[in-house]
Every structure is written in structure tokens, then in C-alpha cells.
Amino acid sequence: MVSFFKIFFKFDFSYEYLILTIAFKGILPEGKSFIMVIISLLFIGAYYFLYFKASDLIRDIVLNAEAYGESIRGAAYGLYLFGRIGEGDWLATAVFAAVTALLFALVWTGLSRSFINIATDSGNTKKLRYVEKPLRERSVFGALLGKEFARFSSSANYMLNCGLGVLLLPAMGVLLLFAGRDIVDTIGSVFSGRPDCAAVLLCAMLCLISSMNDMAAPAVSLEGKSLWIPQSMPLEPRTALRSKAAVQIILTALPMLFAVICSAVIVKGSVGLRLLLCAMPLVYSVFSALCAVAVGLRMPLLNWTSELAPIKQSGAVTLALFGSWGVSVFFAGIYMLVGYKLGAAAYLGICTVLFAAAALAVLRWLDRKGAERFAAL
């Protein structure tokens, strides 16, 4: 159960990323954050695969302990001796202690000879030659949007902790294409008294997954001590806030579009119901992004020394994440309690209008009160 909540609430990506950064330093080119993200996700996937298979592996080892012991003794005698230590074999203990002491002495000798050179090495510096290139002019909003995307794509910690929904939404769409019919039929049989509830529950599930994208919540805090730069520029504060929301909207709406199309394909219902099934999660993604910026603006964390503080330890991120989860659960719960009386199409239509109106209200606040607050930070 602990692992279930760790997977679905938040991976502690800071430690995994630190370990992998140390392991692959010098192998990967500098600035290749996307490569580190992929390696980290593969590492975490392999870790949890082995974790969930651990009970079967342990049971198999216990039932065939003698056979495994003989195999290890022949193929990896050092590992066999290490196991013998646990049985109280003093000879194996003495061998391992001697080998450990020898390795320690070798490492100590190597470090004592090379430490001064390592500590005083200035490193290799590359000389760069300026090459004149044509400069493409962009709008103010486009330049700010590019800056926000560059910040997001240059930080593996930022992408891993705040952009997991970018991968989960397409994965959900593929899952629905292969097993969606069975899922819809199972939901329909379990909740037979709630007609077309599968469409509403799929909407809630997609909104829940999209909540794993919360890159707009720490966007204001990530400005840190450089906040004076956008404040001093000749631009409207609302433009800066809109650019921060636009990053999350784009990175959520595009994979969400694929997921909702897959949902509409497998759901049984009228054309209107399927269109609303596509529209409602997209509108919700805009609403959640604007709310994330508003929350980050109300709860800024600017005096940080590590970017992990606003990304993982700020109240804005926590509130944006769990608040979005709560809204998704509330949306599904209301339908299951009383909303089914209206019908799935009517309920989705009403919720789509409500989320759109709420998004416009939050945008209006960001353009007025939020812009004033951003300028005064």
C-alpha cells in the first residue's frame, strides 16, 4: 500500500536523479536533461517491476535454495562466500575482511597520490568562436513562452516531478484502445443503475491523470532571486503569468487530446456524449493550469537555494496537486450520487460550462489582481 501511494502521489525523484547523475556523469553530454529523464523513468520502472515481483522471486529461491546455492557456488564463488558469512562461517568472514582491507589500501594509496592533482585541477575549458546568425524576431508572449519551455526542458527534476502526466496521458490512451471495451463493459455491469457512467468516470480518470502535470504551480517561485528581471522589463505582468499557464496548457492539452479521442472511440453512446467526453477534460486542463498559476502566485517561495524546494516542497505544488485530485473525485462523486438523474451528456455539458466559466474567472483575476500581486513581489 505504501508503494501504491508513492507511485500515484509523487515519486521522490530527487534521490533517483542524484544517484543516476553521479553514475552517468562523464558519459552523457552536458545539458541532456531529456536523456536523464528517460534513464530515470526506466530505472524507476525496473525498480518497481522487481519490487512487485520480489515475493515470487523470494518464494522461488526458498523452495529451490539448494539448487540456487550450488549454481551460485559454481558461477559466483565470491557471492557464495558472502552468503556463508550469514551462516557464521569464520573462514569466509576472514577472506572477505582481508579482501576489503586490501581494496581499502589500494584506494587509499591511489587517492593519496592523485588527490593534490585532482583538487587543484582547473579543468578543460573550451574556446567558443562567435558565429553570426540571423535573429528571428518574436512577440513578447512568444519570447516569454520560449523562456518557460527552456526552463522546463533544461531541468530533469522539473520534468520528472511536474510533468509526469505528459507520459501518462498517452499511455492511458493506448491502454484504452487495447482494453477499453472490457473496462467500459465492466463499469457498466458494476454500475448498471447509472446509465453511461463509464463516460463520466473516464472523464474523471483523465482529469485525475492530468493533475500530475503541475508545472505552472512552481513557475512563479522558480524565478527566485531573478524575479526582478521580468518585473523590470517593458511588458505587462499578465503576459508573464499567461505564458506560465500556457506551458502547462500546451503540455497537457496535446497528450490529453490523444487520450480523449481514444476514450471517445471505445465509449458507447451518442455523438453528443462523445464530443462532450472530448471537450470536458480539455477545458478542465485549461482550468487546472490557470488555478495552478494563481495558487503559485498566492504562495510564492522565492528564497530558495535549490530548485527542488519550489518544485517538491512548496505549499503551492501540494495544494495544486491534491486540489486537482479532489476536484476530479468530487466531479465523479456528484454524478454517482445525484448527477446520473440528469443523464451523462447533460451532466458533462453542465460541468464543461462550469469549468469554462471558472477558468475565465481565474484568468480575469490573474489579469487584474494577479498581475498587481506579481508586480509587487
PyMOL commands that set and color helices and strands:
alter all, ss='L'
color gray80, all
select helices_A, chain A and resi 2-9+13-24+33-63+65-75+77-86+90-120+140-153+156-162+165-190+197-210+221-226+228-232+237-266+271-298+308-312+315-337+339-341+344-376
alter helices_A, ss='H'
color red, helices_A
deselect
rebuild
show_as cartoon
